[in-house]
């Protein structure tokens, strides 16, 4: 079907063939003609094109990040100043559309700046990949065979890993794991990697696929294995986004007497006890734990996005880590020791500062420049510290004034935009609602009185 025939068949809503082969203008025309109703089609085309980057070179780079692109979808890029981590001050970039996130993080970083800032420490940086396969026979025979060829397997991947090894990384361990108690004939080869400053997904997957091919070949050509033992079925070879040994810990600590009653709105002792109880509740109740951790990822995701890393992988890993003991729990914890309050977060973060989008996306590159061009471990420390600050901001609101007071003040701008308020109306609404409960209905009704 030609492009013109596709356009003419708009009312049939049949399948579209060859969409990826169309030019961007042709894709836009097809989408707007087929899926946008009435007179708004021309406005849709103008809207989509208005979000193209004015620099054609930059737009070409953005188009190549994904498939079937027709435009860019913007999200706000904000910064949080005054994040003190290990005695070094950072201005942290955040990409998020949630109205109160950046404001809340900035408030927390400034609060803890006067109390020594955040201490962050990377515990470990190991990542893993898995080769999943089926094999029949005695597990002992397979383990013996695996040990006998392990050095040959490692030699086979040398061309792939030699550059990584020069940087201090590479394959650190390779083990055979028996999973036949879970599924008949099911085994894994688990490979542990150090990918230095790269997130390393493509590197890990290339190594795994080569190892799987070599392992399968050696089994089939083996003179020691006989009959069914020479049959192996490789199911898949893939990195695991669960990286519990790529771990960072962040914490803040200060004397309870220095918590500042005026800024908290509560007596320091009462605030500290409520904060401790709030984190305990997130350890006890899964309903609270999910929302508790979501607040942490409000901050973490925003920095991960800004630096060109994979927030989906980071979130999936973090949530799995929260359930590592068989029950989903909050990732942060508050404790009172003597007269000191300690608030901490432990979380796995498999991220990178080289490769992927980090050096291709112009804004990701600038974000890393803003942070002082950190290596991957320092970026782990920064991101975890920001997640801790985000969590503190949420818990501080929850145990004092309530979450809606600050959140809805920020959300008020979105409500006014939705209601098309002019500048005079905006000023009057913001003044009127300074000491009142904000809701969409109450704002709309007040606007009607104006």
Protein Blocks (a to p, Z undefined) as FASTA:
>chain_A
ZZklmmmmmmnopacehklmpcfklmmmmmmmmmpgcjllmmmmmmmmmmpcfblklmmm
mmmmpghiabdcdddddddehiaeehiacddddddfbfklmmmmmmmmmmmmmnopaadd
dfbfcdcdddddddedjfklmmmmmmmmmmmmmmmmmmmmmmmmmnopajfbdcdddfkl
moghiacddddddehjanolmmmmmmmmmmmmmmmmmmmmpckbgcjllpccdfbdcddf
bdfklccdddddddfklnopmlnopafklmmmmmmmmmmmmmmmmklmmmmmmmmmmmmm
mmmmmnopafklmmmmmmmmmmmnopacdfbdcddehjaccddddddddddfeehjllmm
mmlmmmmmmnopaafklmmmmmmmmmmmmmmmmmmmmmmnojklmmmmmmmmmmmmmnop
afklmmmmmmmmmmcccdfklmmmmmmmZZ
